[in-house]
């Protein structure tokens, strides 16, 4: 029993740390046509989805799964300085499986050698920057208790905890597997959670990294042994460079196209973009980087067309509520308790936002009403999507009229509980009084009843009765 309660307590304590609520969504129209099949753009500051395209369509994630791999490792490894030796028996089966099909081009190259000794931290950087199969397999094998499949179970359990209901993992590397899939929405939810895990953002947004352990036997020039992030948006020398872009992960699969999860920051605004299944080549067969172009287009759109705007001022009068027994006006005006601002698209007039869906806490009020009293709430909507709710308060005091109150009190006195109780008691007392009167009358009548005639004259004793004497004549 103690173990049961301990488990329940542990689950309750963990829930706040594993649940990431879904970002609010308002799908604004995008002028640029994206080449990626699935996309989503999230403003991390307002926690709102600004644009999405096929966000729930299942796609192959490729090495984007390394994001989940990193999350599990960071959460379950207290000592990131622990050194691990690269064992070819751990990752060779992956190479053998890939070499047997047409997807050998999916294998990345990060200049790791069998027998290299690296810290867990080194391996995390290697995996996130280069999608190294050796690094991800070694980490999964270690954290899974010498079992990669056990580690994959941890990945799927974590996905379930995060509400990633359209995601299934089969390996920690991201190599081709038709049973491994995710969606743009799920990947955005995973990344938002990952950014809350200590050290994840630092690792995933680093442009280049040199291992702590030099391994001079295999890598004689440690200064040249540098891993660079695969996201060329971070490379100042690239034509695809985007100022303010950071990480997080790119993924290429011959069977699934190009994928990317990236951050971008500018003027205090932070965006997260997820692009899935962009083509490798254009219509003429030339190699392209549509996933990078799509990410840049989304970031430009977000930075250039969105700003915080006042949707509902705290001085706006949005409705009125009737007030009985009021002195003067028999209603009270309602205004927002506080100003409501929102990140908004500058090409859509805020007047198109519906502000008439009001829910009153009471259908009517009785005076007195104090300024600032809560009256209800208004729901703000645009194109059928809820933007938020704002509480409404009284604009001013509404005093009670003494004359109206006295008249109303007199009218409703006969309906009051006290009146009903008094009437009931009075009725009962009257009935009792009547019964007492009847009983007294009956008792009085019984005492005043006349006697029978035989008993009206007292009896005389015959023996004592004397004959009347006659006088003799003289």
C-alpha positions as CSV (number, residue, x, y, z in Angstrom):
1,X,0.0,0.0,0.0
2,X,2.8,2.4,0.8
3,X,4.4,1.7,-2.5
4,X,1.1,2.4,-4.3
5,X,0.7,5.8,-2.6
6,X,4.4,6.6,-3.3
7,X,3.8,5.9,-7.0
8,X,0.7,8.1,-7.1
9,X,2.6,10.9,-5.3
10,X,5.5,10.7,-7.8
11,X,3.1,10.9,-10.8
12,X,1.4,13.9,-9.4
13,X,4.7,15.6,-8.8
14,X,5.9,14.9,-12.3
15,X,2.8,16.0,-14.2
16,X,3.5,19.7,-14.1
17,X,6.9,19.1,-15.6
18,X,6.0,16.8,-18.5
19,X,2.8,18.4,-19.8
20,X,3.2,21.1,-22.4
21,X,-0.1,22.7,-23.4
22,X,-0.7,23.2,-27.1
23,X,-0.1,26.7,-28.3
24,X,-3.1,28.8,-29.3
25,X,-3.6,28.8,-33.0
26,X,-4.8,31.6,-35.4
27,X,-4.0,30.6,-39.0
28,X,-3.2,33.9,-40.8
29,X,-2.9,33.8,-44.6
30,X,0.6,33.6,-45.9
31,X,1.4,35.3,-49.2
32,X,4.4,33.1,-50.0
33,X,3.6,29.6,-51.2
34,X,5.7,27.1,-49.2
35,X,7.3,24.2,-50.9
36,X,7.4,22.0,-47.8
37,X,4.3,19.7,-47.4
38,X,3.9,20.5,-43.7
39,X,4.7,23.6,-41.8
40,X,4.1,25.5,-38.6
41,X,5.2,28.9,-37.3
42,X,5.0,29.6,-33.5
43,X,5.7,32.9,-31.8
44,X,7.3,31.6,-28.6
45,X,6.7,34.9,-26.6
46,X,2.9,35.0,-27.2
47,X,2.7,31.2,-27.4
48,X,0.6,31.4,-30.5
49,X,0.6,29.5,-33.8
50,X,0.5,32.2,-36.6
51,X,0.5,29.9,-39.6
52,X,0.2,26.2,-40.3
53,X,0.1,24.0,-43.3
54,X,-1.0,20.4,-43.1
55,X,0.1,20.4,-39.4
56,X,-1.4,17.0,-38.6
57,X,-0.2,15.1,-41.7
58,X,2.1,12.3,-40.7
59,X,5.6,12.6,-42.1
60,X,8.9,10.8,-41.6
61,X,11.0,12.9,-39.2
62,X,14.4,11.7,-40.2
63,X,17.1,12.8,-37.7
64,X,14.7,15.3,-36.2
65,X,14.1,12.4,-33.7
66,X,17.5,13.4,-32.3
67,X,15.6,16.1,-30.4
68,X,13.7,13.5,-28.4
69,X,16.9,11.5,-28.0
70,X,18.7,14.5,-26.5
71,X,15.7,15.2,-24.2
72,X,15.8,11.6,-22.8
73,X,19.6,11.7,-22.3
74,X,19.6,15.1,-20.6
75,X,16.8,14.1,-18.3
76,X,18.3,10.8,-17.3
77,X,22.0,11.4,-17.2
78,X,23.1,13.3,-14.1
79,X,26.8,13.2,-15.1
80,X,27.3,14.6,-18.6
81,X,31.1,14.4,-18.2
82,X,31.0,10.6,-18.0
83,X,33.2,9.1,-20.8
84,X,31.9,6.5,-23.2
85,X,33.9,4.5,-25.7
86,X,32.5,4.1,-29.3
87,X,31.8,0.4,-29.8
88,X,31.2,-0.5,-33.4
89,X,29.0,-3.4,-32.3
90,X,26.5,-0.8,-31.1
91,X,26.1,1.1,-34.4
92,X,27.4,-1.2,-37.1
93,X,24.0,-2.9,-37.4
94,X,22.5,0.4,-38.4
95,X,25.1,0.8,-41.2
96,X,24.5,-2.7,-42.3
97,X,20.8,-2.2,-42.5
98,X,21.1,1.0,-44.5
99,X,23.6,-0.3,-46.9
100,X,21.2,-3.1,-47.9
101,X,18.7,-0.6,-49.4
102,X,18.8,2.6,-51.5
103,X,19.0,4.9,-48.6
104,X,22.8,4.9,-47.9
105,X,22.9,8.6,-48.8
106,X,21.1,9.3,-45.6
107,X,24.2,8.4,-43.5
108,X,26.0,11.5,-42.2
109,X,29.7,11.8,-41.8
110,X,31.1,13.4,-38.7
111,X,34.7,12.0,-38.5
112,X,34.2,9.6,-35.6
113,X,36.3,6.5,-35.3
114,X,35.8,3.2,-33.6
115,X,37.3,3.2,-30.1
116,X,37.0,7.0,-29.7
117,X,36.4,8.1,-26.1
118,X,34.0,11.0,-25.7
119,X,31.9,12.4,-22.9
120,X,28.1,12.2,-23.0
121,X,28.2,16.0,-23.5
122,X,30.5,15.6,-26.5
123,X,28.2,13.0,-28.0
124,X,25.1,15.2,-27.5
125,X,26.8,18.0,-29.5
126,X,27.9,15.6,-32.1
127,X,24.4,14.2,-32.5
128,X,22.6,17.5,-32.6
129,X,25.0,19.3,-34.9
130,X,25.8,16.5,-37.4
131,X,23.1,13.8,-36.9
132,X,25.8,11.3,-36.1
133,X,24.5,7.7,-36.0
134,X,27.5,6.7,-33.9
135,X,26.6,9.3,-31.3
136,X,22.9,8.7,-31.1
137,X,23.2,4.9,-31.0
138,X,25.9,5.1,-28.3
139,X,23.9,7.4,-26.2
140,X,20.7,5.3,-26.6
141,X,22.6,2.1,-25.8
142,X,24.0,3.6,-22.6
143,X,20.9,5.3,-21.3
144,X,18.7,2.3,-22.3
145,X,20.7,0.0,-20.0
146,X,22.6,-1.7,-22.9
147,X,19.4,-1.8,-24.9
148,X,18.5,0.5,-27.8
149,X,15.0,-0.9,-27.9
150,X,14.5,0.0,-24.2
151,X,15.6,3.6,-25.0
152,X,13.1,3.8,-27.9
153,X,10.4,2.8,-25.4
154,X,11.4,5.8,-23.3
155,X,11.1,8.0,-26.4
156,X,7.5,6.8,-27.1
157,X,6.5,7.1,-23.4
158,X,7.8,10.7,-23.4
159,X,5.9,11.4,-26.6
160,X,2.7,10.2,-24.9
161,X,3.3,12.3,-21.9
162,X,3.7,15.4,-24.1
163,X,0.5,14.7,-26.0
164,X,2.3,13.8,-29.2
165,X,-0.6,11.5,-30.3
166,X,0.4,11.4,-34.0
167,X,4.1,10.4,-33.4
168,X,5.8,7.0,-33.2
169,X,9.5,6.4,-32.8
170,X,11.3,3.2,-33.9
171,X,14.9,4.3,-33.5
172,X,17.0,7.1,-31.9
173,X,19.0,7.9,-35.1
174,X,16.3,9.0,-37.5
175,X,17.3,6.6,-40.2
176,X,14.6,5.4,-42.6
177,X,11.8,3.4,-41.2
178,X,8.3,3.5,-42.6
179,X,6.8,3.0,-39.1
180,X,8.6,6.1,-37.7
181,X,6.5,9.2,-38.2
182,X,5.5,12.5,-36.7
183,X,3.6,15.7,-37.6
184,X,4.6,19.4,-37.7
185,X,2.3,20.1,-34.7
186,X,3.9,17.3,-32.6
187,X,7.4,18.3,-33.5
188,X,6.6,21.9,-32.5
189,X,5.3,20.6,-29.2
190,X,8.4,18.5,-28.6
191,X,10.7,21.3,-29.4
192,X,8.9,23.7,-27.1
193,X,9.3,21.2,-24.3
194,X,12.9,20.5,-25.2
195,X,13.7,24.2,-24.9
196,X,12.7,24.0,-21.3
197,X,15.2,21.2,-20.5
198,X,18.4,22.6,-19.1
199,X,21.3,22.7,-21.6
200,X,19.2,21.6,-24.6
201,X,19.0,25.1,-26.2
202,X,22.7,25.7,-25.6
203,X,23.6,22.5,-27.4
204,X,21.1,22.7,-30.2
205,X,21.9,26.2,-31.2
206,X,25.7,26.0,-31.0
207,X,27.3,26.7,-34.5
208,X,30.5,24.7,-34.0
209,X,32.0,22.5,-31.3
210,X,35.3,20.8,-30.5
211,X,35.3,17.7,-28.4
212,X,36.7,17.9,-24.8
213,X,38.5,14.6,-25.2
214,X,41.1,14.9,-28.0
215,X,41.7,11.2,-28.8
216,X,45.2,12.1,-30.3
217,X,45.7,8.5,-31.5
218,X,43.0,8.9,-34.1
219,X,42.7,12.6,-34.4
220,X,46.1,14.1,-34.5
221,X,45.0,17.7,-35.2
222,X,42.5,18.5,-32.5
223,X,42.1,22.1,-33.7
224,X,40.8,20.7,-37.0
225,X,38.4,18.3,-35.3
226,X,35.4,20.6,-35.3
227,X,31.7,19.8,-35.7
228,X,29.6,22.4,-37.4
229,X,25.9,22.7,-37.2
230,X,24.1,21.4,-40.3
231,X,21.7,24.3,-40.4
232,X,23.4,26.6,-43.0
233,X,21.2,29.5,-41.9
234,X,23.8,29.9,-39.1
235,X,26.7,30.1,-41.5
236,X,27.7,33.7,-42.2
237,X,29.6,32.6,-45.4
238,X,26.5,30.8,-46.8
239,X,24.1,32.4,-49.3
240,X,21.3,30.9,-47.2
241,X,22.6,32.7,-44.0
242,X,19.7,34.3,-42.0
243,X,20.6,36.8,-39.3
244,X,19.2,35.7,-36.0
245,X,18.6,32.1,-37.0
246,X,19.7,29.4,-34.5
247,X,19.8,25.5,-34.8
248,X,17.9,23.4,-33.9
249,X,18.0,20.4,-36.2
250,X,18.0,19.6,-39.9
251,X,17.1,16.2,-41.3
252,X,17.4,14.7,-44.8
253,X,15.9,11.4,-45.9
254,X,15.9,10.4,-49.6
255,X,12.5,8.9,-49.1
256,X,11.0,11.8,-47.1
257,X,12.7,15.0,-48.3
258,X,14.3,17.7,-46.3
259,X,13.1,18.7,-42.8
260,X,14.1,21.5,-40.4
261,X,13.3,22.8,-37.0
262,X,14.8,26.3,-36.4
263,X,14.7,29.3,-34.1
264,X,15.0,32.9,-35.0
265,X,15.2,36.0,-32.8
266,X,14.9,39.7,-33.7
267,X,14.0,42.8,-31.7
268,X,12.9,40.7,-28.8
269,X,10.6,38.5,-30.8
270,X,11.3,34.7,-30.9
271,X,9.9,32.3,-33.5
272,X,10.0,28.6,-34.0
273,X,9.5,27.1,-37.4
274,X,9.0,23.5,-38.4
275,X,9.1,22.5,-42.0
276,X,8.6,18.8,-43.1
277,X,9.1,17.0,-46.5
278,X,10.5,19.7,-48.7
279,X,11.7,18.4,-52.1
280,X,15.4,17.7,-52.8
281,X,15.3,19.1,-56.3
282,X,13.4,21.7,-58.3
283,X,11.3,21.0,-61.4
284,X,14.5,21.0,-63.5
285,X,16.2,18.4,-61.3
286,X,18.6,20.9,-59.6
287,X,19.4,20.4,-56.0
288,X,17.5,22.8,-53.8
289,X,17.1,23.8,-50.1
290,X,13.5,24.6,-50.1
291,X,13.2,23.8,-46.4
292,X,15.7,26.6,-45.7
293,X,14.0,29.0,-48.0
294,X,10.6,28.2,-46.4
295,X,12.0,28.8,-42.9
296,X,13.4,32.1,-44.0
297,X,10.1,33.1,-45.6
298,X,8.2,32.3,-42.4
299,X,10.6,34.2,-40.2
300,X,10.5,37.3,-42.5
301,X,6.8,37.2,-42.5
302,X,6.6,36.9,-38.7
303,X,9.1,39.7,-38.1
304,X,7.8,42.1,-40.7
305,X,4.1,41.7,-40.4
306,X,3.3,41.1,-36.8
307,X,3.2,43.4,-33.8
308,X,1.5,43.6,-30.5
309,X,-1.7,45.6,-30.8
310,X,-4.4,46.6,-28.3
311,X,-7.4,44.4,-29.2
312,X,-9.6,45.6,-26.3
313,X,-8.8,48.7,-24.2
314,X,-9.6,48.7,-20.5
315,X,-11.7,51.8,-21.0
316,X,-14.0,50.3,-23.7
317,X,-17.6,49.9,-22.7
318,X,-18.6,46.5,-24.1
319,X,-22.1,46.0,-22.6
320,X,-24.6,46.8,-19.9
321,X,-26.5,44.8,-17.3
322,X,-29.8,45.8,-15.7
323,X,-29.8,46.7,-12.0
324,X,-33.0,46.7,-9.9
325,X,-33.6,49.1,-7.0
326,X,-31.1,51.6,-8.5
327,X,-31.1,55.2,-7.8
328,X,-31.1,56.9,-11.2
329,X,-30.1,54.7,-14.1
330,X,-31.4,51.2,-13.8
331,X,-28.3,49.6,-15.4
332,X,-24.5,49.4,-15.0
333,X,-22.0,49.6,-17.8
334,X,-19.2,47.0,-18.1
335,X,-15.6,47.4,-19.2
336,X,-12.6,45.0,-19.4
337,X,-10.9,44.4,-16.1
338,X,-7.6,44.9,-17.9
339,X,-6.3,45.7,-21.4
340,X,-6.1,42.9,-23.8
341,X,-3.2,43.0,-26.3
342,X,-2.2,40.4,-28.9
343,X,0.4,39.7,-31.5
344,X,-1.6,40.6,-34.6
345,X,-1.2,40.5,-38.4
346,X,-0.9,44.1,-39.7
347,X,-2.9,43.4,-42.8
348,X,-6.0,42.4,-40.9
349,X,-8.1,45.1,-39.2
350,X,-8.6,44.4,-35.5
351,X,-12.2,45.7,-36.0
352,X,-12.9,42.3,-37.6
353,X,-12.4,40.6,-34.2
354,X,-15.7,39.7,-32.6
355,X,-16.2,41.2,-29.2
356,X,-19.9,40.6,-28.6
357,X,-19.9,37.2,-27.1
358,X,-20.5,38.1,-23.5
359,X,-21.2,35.7,-20.6
360,X,-22.8,37.5,-17.6
361,X,-22.2,35.9,-14.2
362,X,-25.8,37.0,-13.3
363,X,-28.6,37.9,-15.7
364,X,-29.4,40.9,-13.5
365,X,-28.1,42.7,-10.5
366,X,-29.6,44.4,-7.4
367,X,-28.2,47.7,-6.1
368,X,-25.9,48.6,-4.7
369,X,-23.1,47.8,-7.2
370,X,-19.6,48.8,-6.6
371,X,-17.2,50.1,-9.2
372,X,-14.9,47.2,-10.2
373,X,-17.3,44.4,-9.3
374,X,-16.9,41.4,-11.5
375,X,-19.9,41.1,-13.9
376,X,-18.9,38.6,-16.5
377,X,-16.5,37.9,-19.4
378,X,-16.2,38.5,-23.1
379,X,-14.8,36.0,-25.5
380,X,-12.8,37.5,-28.4
381,X,-13.0,35.5,-31.7
382,X,-11.6,35.8,-35.2
383,X,-12.7,33.7,-38.1
384,X,-14.2,31.1,-35.7
385,X,-11.0,30.9,-33.6
386,X,-11.0,31.9,-30.0
387,X,-8.3,34.5,-29.2
388,X,-8.9,34.8,-25.5
389,X,-11.3,35.8,-22.7
390,X,-11.4,39.0,-20.8
391,X,-13.2,39.6,-17.5
392,X,-15.7,42.5,-17.3
393,X,-16.2,44.8,-14.3
394,X,-18.6,47.6,-13.4
395,X,-17.6,51.0,-14.7
396,X,-19.1,52.9,-11.8
397,X,-21.0,52.7,-8.5
398,X,-24.8,52.2,-8.6
399,X,-26.4,53.2,-5.3
400,X,-29.6,51.7,-4.0
401,X,-32.8,53.8,-3.9
402,X,-34.4,53.7,-0.4
403,X,-37.9,54.4,-1.6
404,X,-37.7,51.6,-4.3
405,X,-36.2,49.3,-1.7
406,X,-39.0,49.9,0.8
407,X,-41.7,49.5,-1.8
408,X,-40.1,46.4,-3.1
409,X,-39.7,45.0,0.4
410,X,-43.4,45.6,1.1
411,X,-44.4,43.9,-2.1
412,X,-42.4,40.9,-1.5
413,X,-43.0,40.6,2.3
414,X,-45.9,38.2,1.8
415,X,-43.6,36.0,-0.2
416,X,-40.9,36.0,2.3
417,X,-40.0,33.0,4.5
418,X,-40.7,34.9,7.6
419,X,-44.2,35.9,6.5
420,X,-45.0,32.3,5.6
421,X,-43.6,31.0,8.9
422,X,-45.6,33.7,10.8
423,X,-48.8,32.8,8.9
424,X,-48.3,29.2,9.7
425,X,-47.7,29.8,13.4
426,X,-50.7,32.1,13.6
427,X,-52.9,29.6,11.8
428,X,-51.8,26.8,14.2
429,X,-52.5,29.1,17.2
430,X,-55.9,30.0,15.9
431,X,-56.8,26.3,15.4
432,X,-55.6,25.6,18.9
433,X,-57.6,28.5,20.3
434,X,-60.7,27.3,18.5
435,X,-60.3,23.8,19.8
436,X,-59.8,25.1,23.3
437,X,-63.0,27.2,23.0
438,X,-65.0,24.2,21.7
439,X,-63.7,22.0,24.5
440,X,-64.6,24.7,27.1
441,X,-68.1,25.1,25.7
442,X,-68.7,21.3,25.7
443,X,-67.4,21.1,29.3
444,X,-69.6,24.0,30.4
445,X,-72.7,22.6,28.8
446,X,-72.2,19.2,30.5
447,X,-72.0,20.8,33.9
448,X,-75.1,22.9,33.4
449,X,-77.4,20.0,32.3
450,X,-80.8,20.0,34.4
451,X,-81.6,17.0,36.7
452,X,-84.5,14.6,36.1
453,X,-87.8,15.6,37.8
454,X,-87.8,12.6,40.1
455,X,-84.8,14.1,41.8
456,X,-86.2,17.6,41.8
457,X,-88.2,17.2,45.2
458,X,-86.4,15.7,48.1
459,X,-87.7,12.3,49.4
460,X,-89.6,12.1,52.7
461,X,-89.6,9.3,55.2
462,X,-93.1,7.7,55.3
463,X,-92.6,6.7,58.9
464,X,-92.1,10.2,59.9
465,X,-95.0,11.4,57.9
466,X,-98.0,12.4,60.2
467,X,-101.6,12.6,59.4
468,X,-103.1,16.0,59.9
469,X,-105.0,16.4,63.2
470,X,-108.7,17.3,63.1
471,X,-110.1,19.6,65.7
472,X,-113.2,18.3,67.6
473,X,-116.2,20.5,67.8
474,X,-116.9,21.4,71.1
